[in-house]
């Protein structure tokens, strides 16, 4: 009887946690692209049309996730551009969240040391650009505000000291390395998925760290390439072997392998580069026309170097990447004989915050028999994919519909281990693990 109850409890716990994560991911996929929202979302969102190119990463590592190790000298760098090209007083605060990115029950004084909000003081006007902008930046934590608890956080940037006038938000995490995560990524064991899906297999070694009930007190989340829309979480350990928690599921932790990311290079706007078909200029802006893309759903896998969906701001035309890189309208073009009967196509990558909004949704041009999209982007090197959302689905996106899916694709995986002790009001982030497929190609 006790064993039966314990098994039932594990199932209920897992379903509850999965449902919570799904709610957060659905919210993360439904922000409108017009910058006007009637609700606050706990994720990476831009609420103002004048804000572009928000970068939030570990200091000195532009392609990194925003992670801070507890009680260390780690710093994050925040950068963004205001295309109004004037000066505004931007402030920020931080919100502590639980493992499912909902605001925790902690009060500000319990997780913030110093002031509860601070101003972003560094700014400069762009130089020698056709699209003028004001560039803002700061390092975090600063001397006036720093987090003192581990876990998930939302950095909230707002105007003129008015916390309700939100400009944009960014996720970041503070972690304690109390446990270690070791594992690898392999082709799916199940025959029907072996050619298309990848299976993270890992072990959490708790060492001397005490977890009284790992089935109840732990939340484990797996991310692929920094995305949240297809994150998998809520599963308990499949087995416990002393101080080792084993996660070797065959079905519950499967990810589509998808394909290597497409790319384009606009580090120079004065000469054509890979995947750039034409560049045109006017007194007010640049236009970059990318080479036509093709559906890859049924193509054989080809190994190519990519940066797994991320982007870098770089200019070969000037000395200062942040202040002298110009903006251009980048035009995407995907020929298709007829439009999709249902659903929509999106251009997806870190530069769209992995979201699916009006701004990055493609439109069908009947005269050209092709899907088209134009986005204003800063000079740099970009990765992207095409994603399909069927009607009624908010997340995750179906990347395989256009790109295909291969179990030998190179992807980055990150495992987040959260622990809520009995009686605690928040989820501690007690460990991180990074994995990459070790599959023969």
Secondary structure, 3 states (H helix, E strand, C coil): CHHHHHHHHHHHHHHHHHHHHHHHHHHHCCCCCCCCCCCCCCCCEECCCCEEEEEEEECCCCCCCCEEECCCCCCEEEEEEECCCCCCCEEEEEEEECCCCCECCCCHHHHEEECCCEECCEEEECCCCCCCCEEEEEEECCCCEEECCCEEEEEEEEECCEEEEEEEEEEEEEECCCCEEEEEEEECCCHHHCCCEEEEEEEEECCCCCCCCHHHHEEEEEEECCCCCCCEECCCCCEEECCEEEECCCCCCEEECCCCCEEEECCCCCCCCCCEEEEEECCCCEEEEECCECCCCCCCCCCCCCCCCCEEECCCCCCCHHHHCCEEEEEEEEECCCCCCCCEEEEECHHHCCCCCCCCECEEECCCCEEEEEEEEECEEEEEEEEEECCCCCCCCECHHHHCCCCCCCCEEEEEEEECCCCCCCCEEEEEEEEEECCCC
